[in-house]
Amino acid sequence: MHIGLKLPTSGPLATPPFIAELAQTADRLGFHSLQVSDHVVIPAQISSPYPYNASGRMTTAPDAAYYEPIGLLGFLAGCTQRARLGTSVLVLPYRHPVLAAKQLASIDSMSGGRLFLGIGTGWMEEEFKILGSPPYRERGAITDEYVEVFRTICREPLPSFQGRFTSFPPLGAYPKPAQPAGIPILVGGNTRPAIRRAVRLGNGWQPLRLSPSELEECLAYLRAQAGEAGRDLRDFEISMGLGLRMTGGVTERRSSEANRDTSLAGRAEDLTRTLQAYAALGVTEIAFDLRSCANEDEMRQTVELCGQQLLPAAAGMTGAA
């Protein structure tokens, strides 16, 4: 099993020097991936319920920094050498798919084929309206079509497309991604529609903050869907997002709206047992979110300790196919 890192891309700790420092440290230590999240704007008034905490409220304030992910991926490509670079998640309906495909293909080409996409349909109707995106109620169908557009543009020498939301005549879009099969796409989200989309269209699935028992139930549904569709899951990625906090001394669990109760905290030997439980279920990567940490020093220490103690332990973990 691999270990990835979700970088702090919003809030007071999201500064270019600190993001670069964490990314380069993780790259040096051998983290498998560096992941960033997606919002373009934060409306002052949000009625849409946030799906990943009990309160239903987004915790990022409108006056907080929130770096746009495609631009940030280009920045990360320039300051790292080895780690995969990706999103968790890119909201596909927010951007015109031809422009986004060109931007992402360019980053994959310049990074030597290190890009992957975690994708989502989005949850904030207010942001859809501000960006002039296609109708919020159509976001599932839009996402499905945009995946097809991305793959057509990345794989075809002279792509053209006629769809419900996007159409274009034959065109040149070079450079192509460095990865011959195109940029891998993982579908994010814990819902059954997201799981079905992952089986139909994805190279993998990105669940978020599920306990082992919750994940086991979702994976049973995923495998049932794959069986019905005749989908081979041997190369299918499952990249789970969890919080993490490690320090050199005694580490207590902290609960917050940002990380739910699935943030991991404690000694490496205790955390290793938890990682093994996820690996046994078939998780191929754990991507740790640093928002469980209180400040820059805790983030630095967590990245160093995770790299030194958890990465070697996780490297030998395998589980169900």
Secondary structure per residue as TSV (DSSP state, phi and psi in degrees):
chain	resnum	aa	ss	phi	psi
A	1	M	-	360.0	141.8
A	2	H	E	-95.0	162.1
A	3	I	E	-122.7	126.9
A	4	G	E	-115.4	177.9
A	5	L	E	-136.6	129.4
A	6	K	E	-94.0	115.4
A	7	L	-	-77.7	152.0
A	8	P	-	-75.0	102.1
A	9	T	-	-106.0	4.6
A	10	S	B	-144.2	158.4
A	11	G	S	92.0	-177.4
A	12	P	T	-66.5	-23.1
A	13	L	T	-87.8	-5.5
A	14	A	-	-86.7	80.4
A	15	T	-	-116.9	148.2
A	16	P	H	-54.2	-44.5
A	17	P	H	-63.1	-39.2
A	18	F	H	-74.5	-39.2
A	19	I	H	-59.5	-45.7
A	20	A	H	-62.8	-40.8
A	21	E	H	-61.3	-48.3
A	22	L	H	-63.4	-42.5
A	23	A	H	-62.3	-43.7
A	24	Q	H	-70.8	-34.6
A	25	T	H	-64.2	-46.9
A	26	A	H	-62.9	-38.6
A	27	D	H	-63.1	-42.9
A	28	R	H	-64.7	-38.2
A	29	L	H	-79.6	-13.9
A	30	G	T	98.3	20.1
A	31	F	-	-59.4	142.9
A	32	H	S	-72.3	-37.0
A	33	S	E	-147.8	157.7
A	34	L	E	-121.9	127.1
A	35	Q	E	-124.1	147.0
A	36	V	E	-131.3	155.9
A	37	S	-	-105.2	179.4
A	38	D	-	-134.9	117.0
A	39	H	-	-144.6	145.5
A	40	V	S	-94.6	-44.2
A	41	V	-	-138.3	159.0
A	42	I	-	-117.9	104.0
A	43	P	-	-60.5	148.1
A	44	A	S	-67.4	-30.7
A	45	Q	S	-120.6	121.2
A	46	I	-	-126.1	118.5
A	47	S	-	-98.3	-24.0
A	48	S	S	-62.6	133.0
A	49	P	-	-75.1	130.9
A	50	Y	-	-73.1	127.3
A	51	P	T	-84.3	-2.9
A	52	Y	T	-116.0	19.5
A	53	N	S	-149.6	164.6
A	54	A	T	-67.6	-29.3
A	55	S	T	-75.8	-23.0
A	56	G	-	75.7	13.9
A	57	R	-	-112.1	135.8
A	58	M	-	-72.9	139.0
A	59	T	-	-93.3	-8.7
A	60	T	S	-85.2	126.0
A	61	A	-	-79.4	155.3
A	62	P	T	-61.4	-25.9
A	63	D	T	-94.2	9.5
A	64	A	S	-87.8	148.5
A	65	A	-	-65.1	140.0
A	66	Y	B	-146.6	104.6
A	67	Y	-	-75.7	134.4
A	68	E	-	-66.3	131.3
A	69	P	H	-71.3	-35.1
A	70	I	H	-68.1	-42.5
A	71	G	H	-61.7	-40.1
A	72	L	H	-66.7	-36.5
A	73	L	H	-61.8	-38.2
A	74	G	H	-63.2	-40.7
A	75	F	H	-60.7	-46.2
A	76	L	H	-66.2	-35.3
A	77	A	H	-61.6	-33.1
A	78	G	H	-80.3	-19.4
A	79	C	H	-113.3	7.0
A	80	T	-	-129.8	169.9
A	81	Q	S	-123.4	-34.3
A	82	R	S	-122.6	-39.6
A	83	A	S	-64.1	145.2
A	84	R	E	-65.2	150.7
A	85	L	E	-123.3	129.6
A	86	G	E	-158.5	-177.0
A	87	T	E	-117.8	148.9
A	88	S	S	-149.1	80.0
A	89	V	-	-126.3	162.9
A	90	L	E	-87.8	124.8
A	91	V	E	-82.1	102.7
A	92	L	G	-60.4	-40.2
A	93	P	G	-67.2	-10.2
A	94	Y	G	-71.1	-24.6
A	95	R	S	-126.8	146.5
A	96	H	-	-60.6	129.0
A	97	P	H	-66.9	-29.5
A	98	V	H	-69.2	-46.3
A	99	L	H	-63.4	-45.5
A	100	A	H	-62.4	-42.4
A	101	A	H	-60.9	-41.0
A	102	K	H	-65.2	-43.6
A	103	Q	H	-61.3	-45.7
A	104	L	H	-70.3	-39.3
A	105	A	H	-62.6	-37.9
A	106	S	H	-63.8	-43.6
A	107	I	H	-65.6	-40.7
A	108	D	H	-63.4	-40.9
A	109	S	H	-63.7	-45.4
A	110	M	H	-72.4	-25.9
A	111	S	H	-90.6	-0.9
A	112	G	T	78.5	28.5
A	113	G	S	83.0	39.1
A	114	R	-	-104.7	3.4
A	115	L	E	-89.9	144.7
A	116	F	E	-141.2	160.2
A	117	L	E	-121.4	119.9
A	118	G	E	-89.4	130.0
A	119	I	E	-122.2	155.6
A	120	G	E	-147.4	167.0
A	121	T	-	-88.7	-17.8
A	122	G	-	93.2	155.7
A	123	W	S	-130.7	-15.0
A	124	M	-	-99.9	100.7
A	125	E	H	-61.2	-35.0
A	126	E	H	-60.7	-38.9
A	127	E	H	-69.6	-37.8
A	128	F	H	-54.0	-48.9
A	129	K	H	-66.3	-42.0
A	130	I	H	-62.3	-39.7
A	131	L	H	-81.2	-5.8
A	132	G	T	68.0	29.3
A	133	S	-	-72.5	163.2
A	134	P	S	-57.4	165.5
A	135	P	-	-55.2	135.6
A	136	Y	G	-55.3	-40.6
A	137	R	G	-66.1	-16.6
A	138	E	G	-100.4	11.9
A	139	R	H	-63.0	-31.4
A	140	G	H	-66.1	-48.0
A	141	A	H	-65.5	-37.0
A	142	I	H	-62.7	-45.9
A	143	T	H	-60.1	-44.5
A	144	D	H	-58.9	-44.9
A	145	E	H	-68.3	-39.2
A	146	Y	H	-66.2	-33.9
A	147	V	H	-59.1	-43.7
A	148	E	H	-64.2	-40.1
A	149	V	H	-61.7	-47.2
A	150	F	H	-55.7	-48.3
A	151	R	H	-69.8	-34.9
A	152	T	H	-63.9	-46.6
A	153	I	H	-66.9	-38.7
A	154	C	H	-75.6	-25.8
A	155	R	H	-107.1	-28.4
A	156	E	-	-89.6	139.3
A	157	P	S	-67.2	-33.1
A	158	L	S	-137.6	74.6
A	159	P	-	-71.3	148.6
A	160	S	-	-141.2	163.1
A	161	F	E	-156.3	137.8
A	162	Q	E	-129.9	104.3
A	163	G	-	-129.9	-175.6
A	164	R	S	-73.2	-36.2
A	165	F	S	-110.8	-19.1
A	166	T	-	-140.5	134.9
A	167	S	E	-143.9	141.9
A	168	F	E	-157.8	148.9
A	169	P	-	-77.2	174.8
A	170	P	S	-53.6	136.0
A	171	L	-	-149.2	160.5
A	172	G	-	-96.1	133.3
A	173	A	-	-139.8	87.5
A	174	Y	-	-124.9	148.9
A	175	P	S	-77.0	154.1
A	176	K	-	-79.1	163.9
A	177	P	-	-57.9	150.6
A	178	A	S	-67.6	-26.8
A	179	Q	S	-77.9	120.2
A	180	P	T	-56.6	-35.9
A	181	A	T	-85.8	1.8
A	182	G	-	95.0	178.3
A	183	I	-	-77.7	124.6
A	184	P	-	-61.0	142.7
A	185	I	E	-121.4	121.6
A	186	L	E	-110.4	135.3
A	187	V	E	-93.9	124.4
A	188	G	E	-92.8	154.6
A	189	G	-	122.9	148.3
A	190	N	S	-97.1	-2.6
A	191	T	S	-81.7	162.0
A	192	R	H	-64.5	-39.0
A	193	P	H	-59.8	-38.1
A	194	A	H	-64.8	-40.8
A	195	I	H	-64.2	-43.0
A	196	R	H	-63.2	-39.6
A	197	R	H	-64.5	-39.2
A	198	A	H	-61.1	-42.1
A	199	V	H	-67.0	-42.1
A	200	R	H	-72.9	-42.0
A	201	L	H	-122.1	-16.8
A	202	G	-	-97.2	160.8
A	203	N	S	-88.9	-2.9
A	204	G	E	178.7	-175.2
A	205	W	E	-132.5	139.6
A	206	Q	E	-117.2	85.7
A	207	P	-	-76.1	163.6
A	208	L	B	-134.1	122.0
A	209	R	S	56.0	43.3
A	210	L	-	-96.6	139.9
A	211	S	-	-71.3	163.5
A	212	P	H	-55.0	-39.4
A	213	S	H	-69.2	-39.7
A	214	E	H	-64.9	-41.7
A	215	L	H	-64.6	-40.3
A	216	E	H	-58.7	-41.2
A	217	E	H	-65.3	-42.5
A	218	C	H	-65.7	-38.9
A	219	L	H	-68.9	-32.1
A	220	A	H	-62.2	-41.9
A	221	Y	H	-66.7	-42.9
A	222	L	H	-59.6	-44.8
A	223	R	H	-69.7	-32.5
A	224	A	H	-65.9	-42.6
A	225	Q	H	-63.7	-40.5
A	226	A	H	-64.5	-38.8
A	227	G	H	-62.9	-43.1
A	228	E	H	-65.0	-34.2
A	229	A	H	-88.5	-5.6
A	230	G	T	68.7	29.9
A	231	R	-	-88.1	126.1
A	232	D	-	-81.3	123.5
A	233	L	-	-100.7	12.2
A	234	R	T	-62.6	-34.7
A	235	D	T	-107.7	18.4
A	236	F	-	-82.8	126.4
A	237	E	E	-88.7	144.1
A	238	I	E	-128.6	105.8
A	239	S	E	-111.0	103.7
A	240	M	E	-90.4	132.1
A	241	G	E	-94.4	126.5
A	242	L	E	-138.2	157.4
A	243	G	E	-82.7	159.4
A	244	L	E	-149.9	140.3
A	245	R	E	-145.8	119.5
A	246	M	-	-129.9	139.3
A	247	T	-	-134.1	172.0
A	248	G	S	-73.1	-18.6
A	249	G	S	-107.4	-151.2
A	250	V	-	-71.9	130.5
A	251	T	-	-114.6	120.9
A	252	E	-	-98.1	146.8
A	253	R	-	-68.5	135.8
A	254	R	-	-116.0	132.6
A	255	S	-	-104.5	134.4
A	256	S	B	-148.2	163.2
A	257	E	T	-62.5	-29.9
A	258	A	T	-70.7	-28.2
A	259	N	T	-124.0	4.7
A	260	R	B	52.4	-155.5
A	261	D	T	-98.5	7.4
A	262	T	-	-98.7	14.0
A	263	S	-	-72.7	139.3
A	264	L	E	-97.7	138.2
A	265	A	E	-149.9	141.0
A	266	G	S	141.0	-162.1
A	267	R	-	-79.8	155.1
A	268	A	H	-58.8	-38.9
A	269	E	H	-66.0	-34.9
A	270	D	H	-71.2	-42.1
A	271	L	H	-67.1	-33.2
A	272	T	H	-61.8	-38.8
A	273	R	H	-63.3	-38.0
A	274	T	H	-67.0	-42.9
A	275	L	H	-60.6	-40.0
A	276	Q	H	-62.4	-35.6
A	277	A	H	-63.0	-40.5
A	278	Y	H	-69.4	-41.9
A	279	A	H	-61.8	-37.9
A	280	A	H	-63.3	-26.0
A	281	L	H	-82.6	-12.9
A	282	G	T	112.4	8.2
A	283	V	-	-66.7	130.5
A	284	T	-	-97.1	-19.1
A	285	E	E	-152.2	139.7
A	286	I	E	-107.9	123.8
A	287	A	E	-105.8	112.8
A	288	F	E	-87.5	129.1
A	289	D	E	-92.0	131.8
A	290	L	G	-89.1	5.0
A	291	R	G	-70.6	-7.6
A	292	S	G	-72.7	-17.3
A	293	C	S	-83.4	149.6
A	294	A	S	-86.5	-24.7
A	295	N	S	-158.8	-179.1
A	296	E	H	-61.1	-42.0
A	297	D	H	-63.6	-40.3
A	298	E	H	-66.0	-37.3
A	299	M	H	-63.9	-46.0
A	300	R	H	-58.8	-46.7
A	301	Q	H	-66.7	-38.7
A	302	T	H	-62.5	-43.7
A	303	V	H	-64.0	-44.9
A	304	E	H	-63.5	-48.0
A	305	L	H	-66.9	-39.4
A	306	C	I	-62.1	-44.8
A	307	G	I	-63.3	-38.7
A	308	Q	I	-80.0	-33.4
A	309	Q	I	-111.6	-39.1
A	310	L	I	-89.8	-36.5
A	311	L	H	-59.0	-46.7
A	312	P	H	-62.5	-37.1
A	313	A	H	-67.4	-40.7
A	314	A	H	-72.4	-24.9
A	315	A	H	-58.4	-30.6
A	316	G	T	-95.8	4.2
A	317	M	-	-85.8	132.2
A	318	T	-	-136.2	164.6
A	319	G	-	-151.9	-150.2
A	320	A	-	-67.3	149.4
A	321	A	-	-81.5	360.0
